[in-house]
Every structure is written in structure tokens, then in C-alpha cells.
Amino acid sequence: MLRTTSDVMELRRWAEARGGRPCRDPASGRLEIAFPGDPCAIDVGWDELEPAFMWARSVFVYDDAPGARRSFIGATDEAHAFLVGEARPDAHV
């Protein structure tokens, strides 16, 4: 089931439980979560992701099913598009 949150600590707990780490896409600048085996062009660390997430008033969309890795970080309107299946091309799915 997809869920949304603006709580950065919830984002971190979810990602770390699945081996995820914060990354930045060099082309779009978008923050995302990379998992083991996923390419990560720019590792950013939690100390960069957390304040950037809060400053931009981002939301995190994630699948809370055991083992699920589907997620999205972005603005509210982009998150809504992701939820209704109109994910941006640079969204991490």
C-alpha cells in the first residue's frame, strides 16, 4: 500500500530498513533513495537529504509492503501525480 509522509525520520527508517541510501540525480538534481544494486551517481548522505527535504517542504511517497522499494521524493503536486500513476520520468520507482 502506498503511503505519504512529510516526516523525514519516517523516510529514513523506511529506507534504512531496506538498505537504501540518499542519492542525487545529476541531471535533474532530484533527491532519491538508491537501494543495493541501484546506480547512484551522487551519494549525498542523510546530513544533506534531511535539511533539503524539510526546506523544500517535500513529501515522501513509499510502499509499506514488506520488502517493497517503490518510492518518490518531491513536491506535493509531483507526489500526487506519482500516486495517480503519472510519475515524472525521473521518479524513482
N, C-alpha and C positions, 0 to 999 in steps of 0.2 A: 504494500500500500504506500502510495506517495504521500509524503508529509512535507510541511514547510515550517521554517523557523527563522527568526532573526537573532537567535541565541548562538553566538559564536562558540561557546563552550559545548553546546549540543552538537554543532558541526564537527568540532574537534574530536569529541568522544566517538561519534559515528565513524569518522574517517579512520582514526587510530585503531578502532576495533576491527577494521577491515584491512589494516596495513597501509592505509592511504597517507599521502603527504601533500602539502600545498605546493602548487606549481603556478607558473605564469606562462601563458601562451605568448610567444614573442611577436606574432603578427597582430593579434588583437589587444594584447595587454590584459586579457581576461584572466582572473584567478580561477583555478580549478583544482580538483583533487585528482592526483595520479595514484594508481594502485600498482602493486608489484607486477612487473612485466609491461606496464604502460610507459610510453615515452614521456619524458618530462624535459622540455627544452630549458627551462629556467627554474631550478629549485629555489623557493623563497623562504620557507620556514614559517612556523607559526607566529614568530615575533613580527613578521611583515604582514601576514594574512589577517591576523586578528584586528589590528587597528584600521587597516584598509577596509575590511568588511564592515566595521562599525561606522567609520567615517562616511562611507558611501551609502550607508543605510541599506545594505544588501540583504537579500533573503537567500536562504539555502533550501533547496528542494531535494529530497532524498527518498529512497525506497527503504523502508524499515524492515523488509523481509530478511530473514537470516541469510547472510552471505551476499545480499544484493549490493551492487556497486553503482547503480544509476543515480546520478546527482547533477545538480546545477547550482551555480553561484551567480547572482546578478541582481539587477534592479527588479522591482516588483512587477512591472509590465512585462519584462522578459521572462520572469518566472511564471507568470500567468500563461504566456504563450507556450512555454515548455510544458506546463501542466495539461494544456488542451491539445498537445501534440504538434504544435507549430514551432518546435525548438529551433533556435538560431543555428546556422551551420557550424558555428564554433562552440556550441554547447557540448559539454562532456556527457556522453551517455554510455 
